Every structure is written in structure tokens, then in C-alpha cells.
Amino acid sequence: MNQKMSMSKGADPSETMAWNMKLLSHHELGGFGGMGEGVNMQLAPDGRRILWLAHESAPKNFTGVDVSDPRNPKVVAQTELPHRGMRSNSLDVVGNTLTVAYQTTKAGDKPAGFDIFDVSKPEQPRLISHFDASGQYSRGVHVLWFADGEYVHMSSGAPDFQPRSPKDDQCYRIVDIRNPSKPQEVGRWWAPGTREGDAEPSPRQKVGEFPVGYAGFRAHNTNVYPERPDRAYVGYLDYGALIMDISDKAHPKVISRWSNCPPYLGFTHTVLPLFKPGLLVVTDESVVDNAADWPKLTWVLDARAETHPISISTLPMPSPEAFGKRGGRYGSHNLHENLPKEASFKSDNIIIGTFFNGGVRAFDLSNPYQPQEVAYYVPGAPKLSPAGAIQLNDVFVDDRGIVFTVDRFAGGLYALEMTI
């Protein structure tokens, strides 16, 4: 399709809308199509491309899909969670090592932490070890980042971490897994004032009509790249976007903090560095249905002076009148994060993200002051979805340029070809 489709008010959520993206295949994953924030690709020893997917909720843990032919995906593995009071939500794979996060519904429950698997035989994932992050105040690990084959960076509770508020229960933790049978924590950081016993006052406050800390002060994405292995790019919900010095992993230090909360409603999710142009792309996740927390935007920051990042634009999005009432959430969420691996698409100009019922969208940042949308795909409402509309949750783009995206509730996996 060469002409951009209009986003008319009140469009039918069962309608598929597309511009410069076309569907190659759709897989409902055996009827368990509610997917989380973990999508990553393994180049298996036998040459196959295995896409590993974390599930958003029970009963399934993670699924492996052979996408060597993206027009004919095949499930090769699908595992069960130990119980329904937990979810995996996040995973990463390096070589033949798969790490999977576990977060419980209630603090104190187990298992909470992450598992390490050998997936050299994708049909037979073999558990190597478990890192225990359970505790009286801990729900375990929400999101993890494992890219260098040595360290897991994660948002996690801990048995010895008592938050002042339950909303602040996950801090930034670094775990050494160079010996995968004995993972060991080597460092952690939390927003000052969020732990019981901190000398600093809580950052929770109200500025005029704006509550600061409504969503919580806890870590979300914790990205580290080979271009700057001494830096972590951390989204910390209502605390904002952080650039951290981790040259001494035992003592992470804040280099800079950028926050738009208030007046915006926070929930800083992903901080994606674009190293050549010196930019950061920062998402604020929409967490309320019907665009009730609008605007939840994707921000472009000039970070050439890393001690003082400055907002210079946001990615253009359809108005809430076009998508706000289609069902479920509408707003920013996950990005393709330029994963530092052979199987991953990487670009300093093209940004691809998921926007719940706004679908998956691609943008050109050649002029970062005026980003331009260049493609989108909005699937029709999945069967049996409680939202009544698509809720695209995460995206991974491989080195062939194939866009893989997943639905949060029921739709499963979509493989798309992008023509830009």
C-alpha cells in the first residue's frame, strides 16, 4: 500500500489498517496468545532462527517459534509456569543461553527472580540455575536485560530491600552470570528515599494538581550496550530516565536524570540510546484504558551532553480521538531496542515501537527535531480479546528487516514486512 490510510474518528477496531507494512503470517500460539515484553531471536546451532517469547500471564511461561521462514512460523517449545500467581513477562537470549524473568502477583511468593536455560536444543530447554529474588517485600523480576553473555541487568525486588511504598519495590540490580550455575549479585541502585531507612526524604509529593509517584518509583528497562559498557540507560517510572555510570558495577552512580513528571503522568519505560547522533528515545507507557492517561508519548532527547539531556521532539501519533475509544490502552510502550547481536536490526534513524491499540509504528529520525512516521500496521481485534481491540505489546526486528510483534491478551505473534 503506497498511500497512507486515514485515521478516521470512531474507526472499527476489527478493521486492519496498514501503511508500508504488510502481514506475512499470524500465529495464535496454540490458543495462548497473551504475550509480555520479552521477544528475542536465537540463531540456533542447526541454523534455524528461533524467536523466544515471554507470556504476559499464566499458565504459559515462554514459547519458542521457528521463524526461519517468517511466512510459516512453527512452535517448537512451549513451557508452563509453576503456578498461576506469577508471570514471566520478560526474557533475553545470548547464544544458546536464555534468561527468563519471574514476577509473582503477591510479595513474598515464589519463585521470584529469574531462570537460566540452555536452549542449544530449542525443543528441549534445559534449566541451568535459578536466581532467587524472593522476599517479604519482593515480587521478583519484572524486566531483565541480558546482552553481553556475562551480566543480567534487571528491575527487581530483593529479600533485603524494604520499600517505603509497595509501588517502589523494584530497584536496578546487576547479576554476574559468567558462571551460569551460580549467578551472583554484584551491584544495585534505587531512587534515594524509596527504601525504608534511607536518609533522604521520599520523592513522592504533589506539585499543584499533579501527583508525583502515582505509578511508583521503581526500575523498568535497564539497557546496557557494547558501545558504552560503562553506562546503563534506565527507565525508572515516575522518577524519569537515567544515564548511569556502571564502570564500578558494585556502585552505580547517576550521571543525569531527565523527568517530565509533573506535569506528565510519568511511567518512564524504555531509554534507547542512539550513539552516533547522540540521542535518547524515551517512552512513557500507557497503563490506563481508553486513553485516560493521555498523553503517553515517545520523547526524543538530545544527549550529546550526557549530564544534561534536553527534550527536542516527540514521535507523531494519531490523536486520542482516533484510537482512544477503540478498546484497551492507547499510547507509547515498547521499542525495538537495537539489540547488540547478530540477529537484530540496528538503526540510528529508524525507530519502531508498539502503541497498544495504535499498533506497531515506524518513524524516521533523520531530522530529530521533526520525526516523520513512515509505516504502521494495526491488526484487527483478536478473537476472544477482553480489550475488544489489538493491544500490541512488544516488537523485535531481525537483521532481515522482518518485524515481529505480539499482542498482550490473545492475538499471539504477527510477522510483518516493512517497505520503507
N, C-alpha and C positions, 0 to 999 in steps of 0.2 A: 504494500500500500504506500503510495507516494504522497498522498495528501493527508495532512493531519486532520483527524476526526474532531468534530466539535464536542465540547463537554457541556451538553445542554443540561439545564436545571431539571432535576427530577428524573434523570435517565434510569432506565430499568436495570436493577442490579444483576439480573440474569443475562444481560447483554454483554458480550465480549467486545472490548474496544482495543484497537491496536494501531500503532504508527511506527514504522521502521522496525518492528519486531513481529515475527510470526511463530506460531506454535509448531514445534517438531514432534512433541509427544507429551502425553499426560499420563501419570501413573498414580492410582489411588492407594498404592502400598498395602494391598490386601485388606482394605477397609479401615486401616489405621493411619489416616492421612492428616492427623493433627501434629504439626511439626514445630520444633522450637527454633533456637537461634544457632544451631550447630550444623553447618554444611561445609564439607571439606572433601578434597579428592586425593585418593591414593593411586599412584602408578604402581600396580601390583607386580610382584616378581615375574608373573607369566605374561606381562604386557597389557593386561586389562586395566581399564580406568574404573575404579570403584568409588562411587560417591557415598560418603558416610553421612548419615542424617540423624540428628538427635530429635527425640519426640518431646512435644510440649508437655505431655501429661501421660499418666498411666493408661493402659497397662504396659505399653511397649517402652523399651529402653532406647535402643538405636537400631537403625536399618542400614544395610549395605546394598547399593544398587549398582549393577554393572551398566555403565553408560558409555562403553566403548563405541557403540552405535547409539547416538542420542535419540534416534528415531525409534529405537526398540529397547528401552530400558528393561532390565531384568533384576528382580530382587534376588540376592544371593544369601543374605543373612538378615534375620530379624529377631531381636532378643527381648526378654521380659524383664521388667523391674521386679525387685524383691517384694514390693507391696505397693498398694495404691496411694499411700500417703507420701509420695515423693515423685520427682521427675528428674530426667537427665538434662534436657534443655540445651546443653552446650557440649561440643566436642571439638577436638583437633587431631590431625594425623600428620606425623612426620615419618617418612619412610614406611616401615611396617609397624610403627608404634602408634596406637590410638589411645588418647586420653579422653575420658568421659566424666562430666561433672554430675554430682548428685546433690540435689537440694530437697529437703523434706518440707512438708506442709507446716509442721509444728516444730518449734525449737525443742531440742533435746532428743528428737527421734534419730534413728539410724536406719540404713547407712547414710552418712552425710560426709561429703568430701569428694574424692574422685578416684576412679579406677584407671589402671594402665593395662592395656591389652596388646598382645602380639597378634597382628592380623596378616601375617605373611601368607596364611591360607584364609582368604576372606570368608569362605563358607564356615570356617571354624575359629572364631575369635577365641583366643586363649588368655585368661586372666593372669597377669603377672603379679600385680600387687594392688593394694588399696591404701590411699592416704586418708586417714581419719581426721575429719574436721568437725566432728560432732561435739556437743557440749550443752550445758544447761541453757545457754542463750543462743546457740548456733543452729541454723538451718542448713549449714554446709555451704556448698559452692554453687553460685548462680551461673557465672560465665568464666571460662578459662581460655587462655592463650598459650599455645604450645607451638613454637615455630622454629626453634633452633636445635631441637633434639636434646636439649640439656636442661632447660628450666621451664616450669609451668608458672605463669603469672595469672592471678585469679582474683575474683571478688568472692570473699569467703568469710564465714564466721570462724571462730576458734574456741576450743574448750576453755581458754584462759582470757577470753575477750568478753567483757560485760558491757554492753552499750547502755548509754543513758536513756535511750529510747529504743524500743524494738525495731523501729524503722531504720536504725543506724547499725544494723547487726552484721554487715559485711564490709570488711576493710580490704585493702590491697595486700595480698600475700604472695611471696615468691618461694617456690619449692624446687629444690635441686633433685632432678631425676636421672642424673648421669648414671647412677646405679638404680635401674628401674625397679629392682626388687626391694629397695629401701629408700623411698623418697623422704627427703628431709627439708623442713622449712629453713630458709636462710635469711629471710627478712620480711618486714611488714611495715605498713604505714596506714594511718587513719586520720580523718579530719580532726584537728585539735578541738577538744571539748565534747567529742561524741562518745568517749569511753568513760565509764564510771571511774572516778579517781583522777581524771585529768585536772591539771591546774587551770587550764583555760576554761572560760565560760562556754556553754553550748552555743553553736552558731544559729540555733533555732530562734527565730524572732518574728516580729511583724513590722513591716515597713509600710505605714499608712494602711491601705486596704489589702496589701499583698502579704500573704503568709510565706515565710522563707523556711523551708524544711517540711513543707506539706507532704512531699513524696518521701523524704528521708535524706540523710547524708550517708550514703554508702556507695562503695565502688560498683561500677558496672564493667565496661570493657577496659582491658589493661594491655594495650598493644605495645610490642617491642619489635624493632626492625633491625636487620643487619647493617643498614646504612648508619644507624646510631644505636649500637647495642648498649650504650650507657644512658639511654633515655627510655622512659616509659610514657606513653600517651594515654591518659586515664580519664574516662568519663565517670564523674562522681555525683550523679543525680543532681540534687539541688545545690550542691557545692560547686558545680561547674566543671570545666575542662582543665586538666592539669598537665603540664610538662614536668616530668620528674627526672632528677639525676639519680641513676641507679648504678653508677660506676662502683660504688660500695653497696652491694646488694643487702648487706646487713643493716644499712642505714639510709634508706631512700630519702631524698630531700626534694622539696618543691622548688622548681625554678620559676614557674609562673602559674597563675591561676586566672582563668577567664570565666566570668559568670554573667548570665543575663537574667538572673533570678534574684530580686524582682527587676522589672515588672513582669517578665515572663514567668511561666509556671514551672520552670526547671525540668528535671528528669533528663539531665545530660547523659547520653547513652554511649556514643561512639566518638572517638577522636582519631581521625585518619590524617596522618602527615603526608604531604606531597613535597618531597625533599627538594627537587630541582627548582620549582618556583617558590619554595619557602612558604607554603600554605598549610593550614589545617582545615579539614572539613569536619564539622561537628554537628551531630544530630541530637535533637531533643525528642524523646519518644512520646508519642500519643498514648495515653493509658486510660482514656475515658471514651465510651461510645458516643456516637452522634456528634463528633467534633466539639464536645462540651469543654474540652481543654484547648481549643484552637486559640492562637496559632501554635502548632508544634512544627518547627521549621528545621531546615538543614542550613547551617551557617558556614560561610567562608571567611576564614581569618587570615590576615597577613601575619605570619610568624617569623619573618626574616630576623627580627629582633626577638629571640625566644623568651626574653624576660618581659616582653610587653606585646603580646598578640593583640591585634586590632581587628574588629569585625569590619568587612568591606562589602559584603553582599549576602544574600540568601538564595538558595536554589528556587526557581519559579515553580509554583504549584497551582493547580486549579483551586478556585475559591471553595470554601466550605458549602456554598450553595449548590455546587455541582456534586459533591461527594458526601457531605456531612450527614445526610439523612438516608444514605443507601443501606445502612446497617453496619454495626460494629464500629471499629475505630477508623479514623482518618487522620493521617499526619505522618511525620517522619518516624523512622525506626532504624533498620539496619542498613549498612553499606557493604558492597564488595570492598574488602579491605586490603587489596593489593598484596595478598599473602606472599611471603618471600619463599616461594617454592616453584619447582619446575612446571607444575600443572596449572598454575594460576595466571590469569590475565593481569597485566600491570599497566597502569597509565597514570601520568601526571595531569592529563587533560580530561579524560572521560570518567565520570563518576556515575555509578549505578547503585540505586537504592530501592528499598521496599517501603511502601506507604500504606500498608493495610488495604482498605478498600479502594485506595488510589492506585493499586497495582505496583508493578515494577517500572522504574523510570530511569532514563539515562540523560546525562547533562554534559555539555561541553564547557570546560572552564578555561578555554584558550584565552579569553578575556575574563579574568576572575571578578572584575567589577560588574560584569553583565553576563552571568552564566546563561546559557541557552539550553532549553530542553531539546533533545534530538531524537528520542524514541520512548515509547511506552507500550506496555501490554497489561491490560486489565481483564483477567478472566471473568467469565460469568460466575454467578453464585454456585458454589459446590453443593452437590446433593447432601442433605442432612446437616448442613452447617447451621449451628444455632444463631449465627450472626445474620443469616439471610443474605450475605454478600461475601465476596472474596476478602480474605484477611492475609495478604501476602506478608510473611514474617521475616524471611531472610533470603539472601541471594549470594550465589557464588558463580563467578565467570571463569571458565577454564582458558587455557592457552590457545584453544581453537576458536575462542570467541563465543562459545555456547553459553548462554545464560540459563542457570538452573535456579529456580525459585520455588518456595514452598509455602503452603497455606497453614495458618495457625490452628485450624479446627478440623477440617475434614478433606480438603482438596488434594492433599498429597503433593506430588512433585510435578513441576512443569519444566520442560526443556524448550528453550526459545532460540531462534536465530535472529541476530541483530544485524541490520543492514544500514550502517551509517558510514 
